[in-house]
Amino acid sequence: MKATERFFARVAAPLDGSLLSIVGGLILLGMLTLYSAASGNPARVSSQLFNLGIAFVLMCVAAQLPPQTLMRFAVPAYLVGLLLLLAVALFGDVRNGARRWLSVGAASVQPSEIMKIAMPLMLAWYFHKNEAALRLRDYIVAAVLLALPTLMIARQPDLGTAVLVASAGFYVIFLAGLSWKILVGVIAAGCAGMPFLWSLMHDYQRRRILTLLDPSEDPLGAGYHIIQSTIAVGSGGITGKGWLKGTQAHLEFIPERTTDFIFAVYSEEFGLLGNSLLLVLYLALIARGLMIASNAPTFFSRLLAGAVTLTFFTYAFVNMGMVSGIIPVVGVPLPLVSYGGTALVTLFLGIGILMSINKHRKLVQT
């Protein structure tokens, strides 16, 4: 009995109470919304509970690993991720016109998900290694390390994951001390190169951008997602229609209502007040993560914690923005709310990394 108690005490030791409370609140709201959105498919609810169990175990494992161990995983994880992305390009399964998956026995894996963690790990390791004398060359090398997997993922095509990987890497580069002058220059060059980027886009990606400007141009085709989701968000009003009473969701007007567009279901049923609560929880999560980053003892830990935290911001902003019709539709889930196993595991690994950095900060200082 004592051995069991010691085991659970050891597992619980690195778990941060504040983070767990915030994550618990988001998961509760997510499960309530998923139960309503998946009224015709209750198996999704039980499947999500199973996903949560796996993700929680992996979070506990990540929280036990010291940052020094995470640093040793950085290069191997990045190289394995690149090799798997190359394997996807050569041998991957094609589904709905996209080549994103590798078949492993009876299961399928999406290697691009690995890069959501491997990318900030790799760049944080690289800048930590060169911390003593960072030069412009180091930022150029980091940009190349970031661009290679991002372009491979975008080519699958998987614009949503490419955005998340690119943002995670950019946050590391920015937090490492990227000059504002260089940043402004890169943004200006990006704006100047928009016509070239437009020519590289797939037809469906161009349609998404054009549809954002005028969804009514194709209300039953490309504009359908945005039109229905904005109707749902607006119809919620101040207090919402009530849990399980959303008409847009239950009459099946909202597409992908358990995954990418679950925020539309949530907004319709819980209204502006519910959205305010959701935003407060996300802001609390980001604030706690940035606090952990600011108190981290090493350059590697600070960069990694900062990038992981700001990636949560990217998830939430992009999802809410596309559902509200502010930005083009991309495949980005609402963090800790949308249905899905791979994204949930990635997010919980990020939370476990934050807990690890927070725990071992105390050990280093004493």
C-alpha positions in Angstrom: 0.0 0.0 0.0 2.8 2.4 0.9 4.6 1.6 -2.4 1.4 2.5 -4.3 1.0 5.8 -2.3 4.6 6.7 -3.0 4.1 6.0 -6.7 1.0 8.3 -7.0 2.8 10.9 -4.9 5.7 10.9 -7.3 3.4 11.2 -10.3 1.5 14.0 -8.7 4.5 15.9 -7.5 5.2 17.9 -10.7 1.6 18.5 -11.6 0.8 22.3 -11.3 -2.4 22.9 -9.5 -3.2 26.2 -11.3 -2.7 24.7 -14.8 -4.7 21.6 -13.9 -7.6 23.7 -12.7 -7.6 25.8 -15.9 -7.3 22.8 -18.1 -10.0 21.0 -16.1 -12.4 24.0 -16.7 -11.7 23.9 -20.5 -12.2 20.1 -20.7 -15.5 20.4 -18.8 -16.8 23.0 -21.2 -15.5 21.0 -24.1 -17.2 17.8 -23.0 -20.5 19.6 -22.4 -20.4 21.1 -25.9 -19.2 17.8 -27.5 -22.1 16.0 -25.9 -24.5 18.4 -27.4 -22.8 18.6 -30.8 -22.5 14.8 -31.1 -26.1 14.1 -30.1 -26.5 11.8 -33.1 -23.2 10.0 -32.4 -22.6 9.3 -28.7 -19.6 7.2 -29.6 -17.7 10.4 -30.1 -18.1 11.3 -26.5 -16.8 8.0 -25.2 -14.0 8.1 -27.7 -13.0 11.6 -26.5 -13.0 10.3 -22.9 -10.6 7.6 -24.0 -8.5 10.2 -25.8 -8.4 12.3 -22.6 -7.2 9.3 -20.6 -4.3 8.7 -23.0 -3.4 12.4 -23.2 -3.4 12.7 -19.4 -1.1 9.8 -19.0 1.3 11.2 -21.5 1.1 14.6 -19.8 2.2 13.0 -16.5 5.1 11.3 -18.3 6.2 14.6 -19.9 6.0 16.4 -16.5 8.4 13.9 -15.0 11.1 14.5 -17.6 13.7 17.1 -16.6 14.4 19.8 -19.2 17.9 18.4 -19.7 16.3 15.1 -20.9 13.9 17.1 -23.2 16.9 18.8 -24.7 18.5 15.5 -25.6 15.3 14.5 -27.4 15.3 17.7 -29.5 17.5 16.7 -32.5 16.3 13.1 -32.7 12.7 14.2 -32.6 13.2 16.7 -35.3 15.1 14.3 -37.6 12.6 11.5 -37.1 9.8 14.0 -37.9 11.5 15.1 -41.1 12.0 11.4 -42.1 8.3 10.7 -41.4 7.2 13.7 -43.4 9.4 12.5 -46.3 7.8 9.0 -46.0 4.4 10.6 -46.1 5.3 12.4 -49.4 6.5 9.1 -50.9 4.2 6.5 -49.4 1.4 8.3 -47.5 -2.3 7.5 -47.8 -4.4 9.9 -49.8 -7.7 10.9 -48.2 -10.0 13.7 -49.5 -7.2 14.8 -51.8 -4.6 15.2 -49.1 -1.6 13.0 -48.4 -1.1 13.4 -44.7 -1.2 9.9 -43.1 1.1 6.9 -42.8 -0.4 3.4 -42.3 1.3 1.5 -39.4 -0.4 -1.9 -39.3 -4.1 -1.4 -38.6 -3.6 2.2 -37.4 -2.7 5.5 -39.2 -0.5 8.2 -37.9 -0.1 11.8 -38.9 3.6 12.7 -38.7 3.0 16.4 -39.0 1.6 16.4 -35.5 5.1 15.4 -34.2 6.5 18.7 -35.5 4.2 20.7 -33.3 6.4 19.6 -30.4 9.7 18.8 -32.2 10.0 22.2 -33.9 10.1 24.3 -30.7 12.3 21.7 -29.0 14.8 21.8 -31.9 14.9 25.6 -32.2 15.1 26.1 -28.4 18.0 23.6 -28.3 19.8 25.4 -31.2 19.5 28.8 -29.6 20.6 27.5 -26.2 23.6 25.9 -27.8 24.6 29.3 -29.4 23.4 31.5 -26.6 26.8 33.0 -25.8 27.1 34.8 -29.1 23.9 34.9 -31.2 24.4 36.4 -34.6 22.3 37.0 -37.7 23.6 33.8 -39.1 22.0 31.8 -36.3 18.6 33.3 -37.0 19.0 32.4 -40.7 19.8 28.8 -39.8 16.8 28.7 -37.5 14.6 30.0 -40.3 15.8 27.3 -42.6 15.2 24.6 -39.9 11.7 26.0 -39.6 10.9 26.4 -43.3 11.8 22.9 -44.3 9.1 20.9 -42.4 6.6 23.8 -42.7 6.8 23.6 -46.5 6.6 19.8 -46.5 3.4 20.0 -44.4 1.9 22.7 -46.5 2.5 20.7 -49.6 0.5 17.7 -48.3 -1.6 20.0 -48.3 -2.3 20.7 -44.6 -2.4 24.5 -44.2 -3.8 24.4 -40.6 -0.9 22.2 -39.2 1.6 24.2 -41.3 0.4 27.4 -39.6 0.7 25.9 -36.1 4.2 24.5 -36.8 5.4 27.7 -38.3 4.0 29.8 -35.4 5.6 27.5 -32.8 9.0 27.9 -34.5 8.5 31.7 -35.0 7.8 32.2 -31.3 11.1 30.6 -30.4 13.0 32.7 -32.9 11.2 35.9 -31.7 11.8 35.1 -28.0 15.5 34.4 -28.7 15.9 38.1 -29.5 15.0 38.6 -33.1 15.5 42.3 -34.0 12.4 44.3 -34.7 14.1 45.7 -37.8 14.6 42.2 -39.2 11.0 41.3 -38.3 9.6 44.3 -40.0 11.8 43.6 -43.1 10.5 40.0 -43.2 6.9 41.1 -43.0 7.5 43.7 -45.7 9.1 41.0 -47.9 6.2 38.6 -47.2 3.7 41.3 -48.3 5.7 42.0 -51.4 5.8 38.3 -52.2 2.0 37.7 -51.8 1.4 37.5 -55.6 4.0 34.7 -55.8 2.5 32.9 -52.8 -1.0 33.2 -54.4 0.3 31.4 -57.5 1.6 28.6 -55.3 -1.7 28.0 -53.5 -4.1 25.2 -54.4 -7.4 26.2 -55.9 -9.4 25.3 -52.8 -7.1 27.5 -50.7 -7.7 30.5 -53.0 -11.4 29.9 -52.8 -11.3 30.0 -49.0 -9.7 33.4 -49.1 -12.1 34.8 -51.7 -15.0 33.3 -49.8 -13.9 35.1 -46.7 -14.2 38.4 -48.5 -17.7 37.5 -49.8 -19.3 34.3 -48.5 -22.6 35.0 -50.2 -20.9 34.5 -53.6 -21.2 30.8 -53.2 -23.6 30.2 -50.3 -24.2 26.5 -50.9 -20.5 25.7 -51.7 -17.3 27.3 -50.5 -19.2 29.9 -48.4 -21.5 27.5 -46.6 -19.2 26.9 -43.6 -18.7 30.6 -42.9 -22.3 31.5 -43.4 -23.7 28.8 -41.1 -21.0 29.3 -38.4 -21.5 33.1 -38.2 -25.3 32.6 -38.0 -24.8 30.2 -35.1 -22.4 32.6 -33.3 -24.7 35.6 -33.8 -27.9 33.7 -32.8 -26.5 32.9 -29.4 -27.0 36.5 -28.2 -25.9 37.4 -24.7 -26.9 34.3 -22.8 -27.2 31.7 -25.5 -30.1 29.4 -26.3 -29.2 27.0 -23.6 -27.3 23.7 -23.4 -28.7 21.1 -25.9 -31.0 23.7 -27.4 -28.9 25.0 -30.3 -31.0 24.8 -33.5 -28.1 25.3 -36.0 -26.2 22.4 -34.5 -29.1 20.0 -33.9 -30.7 20.6 -37.3 -27.2 19.8 -38.7 -26.7 23.2 -40.4 -23.2 23.5 -38.9 -20.6 21.3 -40.7 -17.8 19.6 -38.7 -19.6 20.6 -35.5 -17.7 18.3 -33.2 -14.2 19.3 -34.5 -13.2 22.5 -36.3 -16.5 24.3 -35.9 -17.4 23.3 -32.3 -17.0 26.9 -31.3 -20.1 27.7 -33.3 -22.1 25.2 -31.3 -20.7 26.5 -28.0 -21.5 30.2 -29.0 -25.0 29.4 -30.0 -25.8 27.5 -26.8 -23.9 29.6 -24.2 -23.8 33.1 -25.9 -21.6 36.0 -25.2 -21.3 35.2 -21.5 -20.1 31.7 -22.3 -17.6 33.0 -24.8 -16.3 35.4 -22.1 -15.8 32.6 -19.7 -14.0 30.6 -22.4 -11.7 33.6 -23.2 -10.9 34.1 -19.5 -9.8 30.4 -19.2 -7.6 30.7 -22.3 -6.1 33.9 -21.1 -5.5 32.4 -17.6 -3.8 29.4 -19.3 -1.6 31.7 -21.4 -0.8 33.9 -18.4 0.3 30.9 -16.3 2.4 29.5 -19.1 4.2 32.9 -19.6 4.8 33.1 -15.9 6.4 29.7 -15.9 8.5 30.8 -18.9 9.7 34.0 -17.2 10.8 32.1 -14.1 12.6 29.3 -16.1 16.2 28.9 -15.1 17.8 28.3 -18.5 17.6 29.8 -22.0 16.3 26.5 -23.4 13.5 26.3 -20.8 12.4 29.9 -21.3 12.2 29.6 -25.1 10.4 26.3 -25.0 7.9 27.3 -22.3 7.2 30.6 -24.1 6.7 28.9 -27.5 4.5 26.2 -26.1 2.3 28.7 -24.3 1.9 31.0 -27.3 1.0 28.1 -29.5 -2.1 27.7 -27.3 -2.9 31.3 -28.3 -2.5 30.5 -32.0 -4.8 27.5 -31.7 -7.6 29.5 -30.0 -7.2 32.7 -32.1 -7.1 30.8 -35.5 -10.1 28.6 -34.6 -12.3 31.4 -33.2 -11.3 33.7 -36.1 -12.2 31.2 -38.8 -15.5 30.3 -37.1 -16.4 34.0 -36.7 -15.5 34.8 -40.4 -12.5 36.9 -39.5 -9.8 34.7 -41.2 -10.0 32.0 -43.9 -11.1 28.5 -42.9 -8.2 26.2 -42.0 -8.1 22.9 -40.2 -7.3 24.0 -36.6 -9.2 22.7 -33.6 -10.3 24.7 -30.6 -7.8 23.6 -28.0 -9.0 21.2 -25.3 -12.6 21.6 -26.6 -12.7 20.1 -30.1 -13.0 16.4 -30.6 -9.8 14.6 -31.7 -7.0 12.4 -30.4 -3.8 13.6 -32.1 -4.4 17.3 -31.3 -5.4 16.5 -27.7 -2.2 14.5 -27.2 0.0 17.2 -28.6 -1.7 19.9 -26.4 -1.4 17.7 -23.2 2.3 17.1 -24.0 2.8 20.8 -24.2 1.1 21.2 -20.8 3.3 18.4 -19.4 6.4 20.2 -20.7 5.3 23.4 -18.9 4.8 21.5 -15.7 8.2 19.9 -16.0 9.9 23.3 -16.5 8.1 24.7 -13.5 9.0 21.7 -11.3 12.6 21.6 -12.2 13.0 25.3 -11.8 12.5 24.8 -8.1 15.0 22.0 -8.0 17.6 24.0 -9.8 17.2 27.0 -7.5 17.6 24.9 -4.4 
